[in-house]
Amino acid sequence: MQKSHPKKISLITYRDLETTDLIIEITDNQDFINQYFVLREQCYKQDLGLKNFSGGCDAFDNKGTIAIARLGHIVIGGSRLVVSLINNPCILPLEEDGFMVKDLFPELELNRHGYFEIGRTVVAPNYRHTDINFNINKLLVMNALERGCYFQFTISTLPVFRINRIIGTRLGMEHMLIKHVSVPIKHIYEALNKQGIYISISFIRPKDTRIQQRKLLEHTNTQDKLFLDKETVAS
């Protein structure tokens, strides 16, 4: 189903509703999806300073899975999952201009494993002290796991990676921040480039992918290996 967005996006003012009615779900409800688009435009503009950012529907929304957090009929958070499966390969949002994870990480044997990206995650400012971000991510990771995925790829700054690592560790995942791979400059990262943007890999079935993890570490140089060791959560 085509996920459209309003021609004119107006910013929502959120009031501090009771969180006892909180629902976190994967949805195809067009009204909830449109509210999520409005919220992510608001957050990306305010939090990242991206004045020209459009939160409206794009090609990855149409082929992705959207999870939302809502209080009644008011959406207060959301995120998007895009998966690439063996029988249904798909380009991830972070892949463009020749930046392809299959080519960058042959050690992971991605032609034999499903993998995914979770992105465009936003939570309304009044609710960022809660576990909403964790529970949205948990729902999408579980969805990716059920669909046969083994690896998650993310592009982020180092501080955001550490937050994601905390969330992922609670879900039993293990993580590597890859320092030696240069991430292409994108408009969406313009406010973050000075902080340093990295690609990271999360292993959502760590016991089943020990060989791939070891190969990946073996094929990095000494400097990167030390960096990876510091940022890797070992079981």
N, C-alpha and C positions, 0 to 999 in steps of 0.2 A: 504494500500500500504506500502511495506517495505521501511523504510527510511534509506537508506544506507549512508555511509560516505566515503570520499576518503581514500584509503589505506595509503597514505602519506599526513598528514595535514601540510600545510605550513601556516605561519602566514601572515595575510593581513596587509599591511601598509595603513592606512586610510588617505585620504586627506580631507581637510575641504571643502566639497562640499556645494552648496547652499541648504538650508533646505526647500526652497519653493516647491521643488518637492518631499517632504517627503510623503511616503505612509505607513500606518500602517494597517496590514491586517492579517487575519488567512489564512494560505497557505498550500497547499500540493505540491507546486512547488519544485521539488527535488533540483534544483540548489540553490534556496534561502535557503532551509533547510540545505543543505551542508555548505553554507556560514555561517549560524547561528551556526552550529556545530564547525566550525573553530574559529569563534569569541568567543564562550563560552570557548573553550579550552585556547585561548590566554588570556582572562580575568581572568579565574580561576587560571591560572598559575601565571600571573603577580600580580593580586590583592590579592590573598589568599596564594601565595607562594606554591601552590600544584604542585611540579615539575613533578610528575608522573600522573597528572590528564589527562584523555582522554575525550575530548569533543564530541567524536563520538556517534553515535546512540546507545541507550540502549532500554531495553524492555518497559520502560515508554514512550519513544518517539514514539514507534510503536503504543501504544494504547492511546496516548495523543493527544492534540490539540496544534499546534504550531502557535504562532503569531510572526510576524517580523515587523521591521521598516526598510524601504529601501529608498534609494535615487536612482531612476532609477533602475538599476539592481544590485546595491551594497547594501548589507545588513549591517546595522549599529546598529542593536539591535534585541533582540528576547527574548521569554520566552515560557514556556510550562505549559499547563493546564492538570491535570489529575482529572477526576470526578468519584465519586462513586454514583450511582443512585439506587433507590429502586428496579427497575426491571433489573438493570445491575450493581451489586456491583463490586467494584474494589479495590484492595489494593493500597493505596497511596504510593508515594516514601518514605515518612517519616516513614512508617509502616514496621517494620521488627523485627525479634527476639522476638515476643510476644508483641511488642509495638504497640497496636491496639487502635485506637481512640474510637471505639465502647465500648471497655472494660474500657478504662481510663475515659470516660465521659458518663456514663449511663444516666445522667440527661438530655442529649441532645436528647435522643430518636432517635439515628441515624438510627435505623431500619425503621423509618418512614419519614426520611428526606434525601435528597441528600446533599452531601458535596464534597469538592474539595481541591486541593493543587495547587498553582502556584509556580513554581520554575525554577531554571536554567536561571534566568533573567540576561541579560547582555546588556550593551550599550557601544558602542565604546567610548574610552576616550574623543575624541574631541566633543562629543555630550551629555555629562552628565550634562551640564548646562541647557539643554532644558527640555521640558515636555515629552520626548519620553518614559521614564520609566512609568510615570503616564498614558499615553495614551495606552501603551501596556497592562498594568494591567487593565485599564478600559475596553478594548475590551474583555479580557479574563473573567473578572468578569461578564460582561454583557452576555457573552456566557454561563457561568455557571448558571446565574440567569434564562436565557431562558430555560435551560435544567432541571430546578426544584431544584436547590441547595439552601440550607439555611445557610450553615456554611463553612468557609474556615479555614484550618489548616496550620500553618507555623512554621518551626523551624528556629530560628535566634538568633543573639545576641541582647542585649537590645538596642544598638544604631540603629541597622537595624530594629528592631520592631518599634521604634519611627518614623523612616522614612516611614515604611509601614503604620503606623497608620495615618500619615498625608495624604498619598495617599488615603487610605481607607475612611477617614473622608470626603474627598472631594466627594466621591461617595455615601455618606450617610450610611456608614457602622459603626458598633461599635465593639470595640476590648477588649479582655482580655488577659493579659500576665499571664500564669500559672506558678507560681514559685515552687509549691510543687511537680510537676511531674518531675522526673529525665529523661532526654533525653539520649538514648543509645549513646555511643561513636561510631562515624563512621570515616572512613578515611577522608571523605570529610570535616569533621569539625576539623581536627587536628590542623590547624592554628588558630582556633577560640575558642578552648576549654578553654583556660586560661581566656578569656573574659566572659565566662558563656553563655551556650546555653539553650534557653527556647523554649517551645512550646506555641504558641498563637492561640487564636480562634477569628475569625472575623465573626460577625453576619451580613449577607448581606440583611436579611429581619428583621431588629431589632424590628419592631412593631409586627411582627408575632411570635417572639421567646422570649418575655418577661418572660414567665413562665420558660422556660429552663434557661435563664440567672439567674433568682432568685434562682432556684434550685441549680445551679452550685455554686453560692456565698454562699448559706446556707450550702453546704457540704464541704466547705473549713474551715481550722482552723482559729483562730483569726489573727495570724500573716500573713497568706496568704491572708485573707480577706482584711486586711489593704493594702497589697501590690497590690492586684487586684484593689481596689478602686482607688488608685493613678494612675494606668495605664489604667483605663477604661474610654473611652470617653462616657459620658452620654448625652442623647438627652435632 
